[in-house]
Amino acid sequence: MFDCCESFRVSVDRKEFRLYSQYRGVCYYFKRSDGSYGQYFFKYCPFCGAKMPKHFYASDEYENALEEALGKDFCNITSEEIPEEFKTDEWWKKRGL
């Protein structure tokens, strides 16, 4: 895992942020004013400002690989259609990313 500073490491340990192995990223969930939830993937450490390594954030690559595997636009893919390899880090390891 990316470990730029003690504050970041502690926040991940406390589960204030969630590490997603399939995206190779760290996500923060927040509640919107309308009651729905959103998520934000960090490209920079929110504490020290260090840039996450390029290999650490792969959601764009995830979407592209999933579209290619299923032959349809990412917005039209349902969670039931997502192959097992895309639910873990298997997909990016398999592709050497």
N, C-alpha and C positions, 0 to 999 in steps of 0.2 A: 504494500500500500504506500501511497505518497505520504510522506511524513515530514512536512516542511517546518512545523513548529509544535511546541508542546500544547498550545491551546487547541490546535486543529486535532491532534491525536486524542486529547482528552474528550473533545466534542464527539468524535466518532466512537470512542469507547463508551461514552455515556448514551449513545444512540440518539444524540441530538440531530445528527446527520446519519443518513443511511448509505452504506456502500453497496453499489450494484455491480456485481461481477460481470453481468452480461453487457453493461455499458462501459465498464471500467471507469466508473465515475462515482462521485459523492453527491447525494441529493438532499435538499432540505425541503420538507413539506410545510406548507403554510395554509391557513384558512383565509379564504377571501371574504369580503364583506357580504356577498350573497349566500354564504354558507358552504359553498363548494370548496374543494381543496385544489391547490396547485402545487407544482414542484419546480424547483430550481436546481439545475446542475451547475456546480461550481467549476469555472475555468481558472479562477484565482482563489487563493486562500482568503477567506473573509477576515482573518486575524492579522496575518503578516503581509499579505498581498503577493506572495510568491505565485508565479504562474504554474499551473499544473502541467506536468509533462504532456506533450502531444498524445502519446500513447495512452494517457490516463483517461481521456475523455473521448468516447467512441460512439456516441449516440447517432451521429450522422452516418458513420460506417455501418452501424447496426441497422438503421432504416434502409439503407441502400442494399445491404446483403439480404435482408428479409424480402424486400421488393423483388430482387433478382430470384431468390429461391421460390417465391410463390407466384411470380409473374403478374403482380398487381400493385397498384399504388398503396403506399403505406397507410394512408388515411382510410382505405377500404378494407384493411385487414382486421379481422376480429381476433380477440384473444384465444378463441377456440382453434383458430387456424395456425397459430404460431407453433412451429416444430419444436420439439424438446430441446434440440441443440441451442436454440435461441433464448432459452430460459436460464441459461448458465453462461459461463465463460467459454464453453466449448466452441461456439461459432467463430470467435475471433482467434482462438488458439489454432483451430483447424485451418484458418486462412492465413496464418502467419502474421497477423496484424500486431 
